[in-house]
Structure formats: C-alpha cells, structure tokens
Amino acid sequence: MQDVEVRRHVAAPVERVWALATDLEGSPRVVRGIEAVEVLTPGPFGVGTRWRETRRMFGRSATEEMTVTAVEPQRCYATEASGPGVTYVSTLAFTPAPDGGTDVTATFGGRPTTTVGRVLAALTGAVGRRAIGRALAQDLEDIATAAEQG
C-alpha cells in the first residue's frame, strides 16, 4: 500500500500538541475514532512502548497492538503494528510554526508480508487509502480541537 499522508496546522504550541498525541491513556477522550487503549508497558512514552488500541474502522471495532519504534521528543514518533499478512507503519511529525502553532503530519502505510497480503493490498489500495486519509484527518482534527482549547 502506498503511504497516506495528511497535514494539519494546530493553533497551539508543540509541547501541548505532543503531550496530547503521546498521552495513550487519554487518547480515547481526545480522538473519537479510538474506543479504548490498554497500555502494555509501564513508564514514559518512548521506543518500545506498547499498547493495544481499539478503533472503529470501516464500521467495525478492531484492536491492534502498537509498538513505538522511533522517537524524537516533541518532533516525531513512529509506530508499527502487525496484522494478518501486513505490517502497518505510522508516524506523527510535529513542526513549530512561525505563528507559535504546530504543523502536524500524519503518515500511514501498510507493508504486505505475505502473498495474500500483497493481493489484498492491490485489490483494496485506492479505497483503503481514501478511508485511511479520512481517518487520519479526523484524528488530527480531534487533536487540534483539544490542543486549541488548551
């Protein structure tokens, strides 16, 4: 699957946006697509942090186990999740804007790991990318709303 990228300006400082985006326990209160989060590793958000996230996608609840694979505090982080025949990779990047706000870029991609995964990706590619783009845009809108309310 080709990566999907969505950008959003948030009228709040990077520190506030980062704090919201990395508050795993609080994310179901901020991001409407997230129904529940179960943090699996204690301690601060960083490489190796794992959690189970239940989301409503395509009209159904689905739970994925996410792992943080890279972190640059208040700049970006990357996560991976494995599904049947595919590994999902997502990133969130935070750039301070000249107006004191934050430009946020969300990227999501699926890497097929089996022949079946490659066939499914080819069959559902364009439709899946549009749905994922809408979900990413909604996530960023929800984070922006919470950050801007302060």
N, C-alpha and C positions, 0 to 999 in steps of 0.2 A: 504494500500500500504506500502510495506517495504521501509524504508528510503533509499535514494540515497545519497552517499557521494562522493565528488570529492575534491582532494587536488592539490595545485599548489604552487610552490616556486616563489616568486616575488623578483627580484633583486632591491628592494627599501625598505627604512625604513618603519616601521609600521605606523608612523604618516602620511606619504604620501599615503599609501595604504588605511588606514582608511578614510582619508579625501575624497578620490575618491569614496570609497564604500558607504559613507554616504551623498554624495552630490546629493540629489534627483533630483534637477532641472538640474544638469549637466549630469545625467546618460544617457540620450539618445545620447549625444555626445561621450560617452565612451563605452557603451555596445550596440553593434549592434543589439541585439535582442529586445531592448526597443525602441519603436516608439515614445512614449510620456509619460510624467509624469505630473500630476496635484496634487500639494501639497495641502492638505485639512486643515492642522493645521499650524498656524504660529509659529515661534520660532525655537530654536535649535533642532537638531535631538536627540530624547530621547524616553523614554517609553511614549506611547500614540500618537506619531507622526503617522499621517495617510496620505496616498496618493493613487491616482488612477494611475495604471501603465498599459499602453497598450503595449503588446508584440505580436510578431509574433510567434505563436506556431502551429505546425502541418499544416503549410501553411495558417493559418488564423490569423487575428488580434483578440485579446481577451483582455478585460480590467478587472482587478481585483482591489478591494480596499484592500490595505495592511495596517496593523497596527503593530507598533513596540511594542512588549510585554516584552522585556528584553534588557538591555544594560549594558555592562561593557566597558566604553570608551577605545578605542584602543586595546580591547581584543576580544569582540564578541557582536553580537546583534541577536535577534530573531524577526521574524515577523509571523503574521497569516493573512490568507485571507479565506473567506468563499465562496464556490461555491455550485452549486446545489448538495446536498447530501454529501458534503465533506468539511472538514476544512483542509487547507493547512498550514503547518508549515515549515518555513525555517530558517536556521541560517548561519551566516558567522562568523568564528573564525579566529583571527589574532595572530600568534605567532612569536616573534622576533627570527630570525635565527642567528647562530653564525657568519655568513658572513656579518651581517648587513642588510640582507634582511628580508623578511617576508614569513612565511609559512601560506597559507590561506586554510581553509577547509570550503567548502560549503555543507550544508546538506539540503535535501528537502524530505518531506513526506506528504502524504495525509491520513487523518483520516476520514473514512466514518461515516456519521451521520445519514444515513437512510438505510433501506434495499436495496433500489435501488442503493445507493452509494456503498454498500458492494458487490453487484452482479457485478456492472461495474468494480470495483477495481479488482475483481477476474478474470474477462474476459480480462482486458487490462493490467494487472500487469506487466508482463515481457517486453512487447513492450513499455509501458509507462515509465518504469524505464530506459530503454536504451535511449529513446528520451530525458528524463529529464537529464540523465547523460551527454549526448552530449551538451545540452543547458547550463548546469552548467559549464562544461569545457570551453565552448566558452565564457561565462560571465567572468570567471576567467582569461582566455587568454586576453580578451579585457582590463580588469582592469590592468593586469600585463603590457601590452603594454603601456598603458597610464602612469602608475606609473614609469616604467623604462625610459620613455622618459623625465620624470621629469618636 
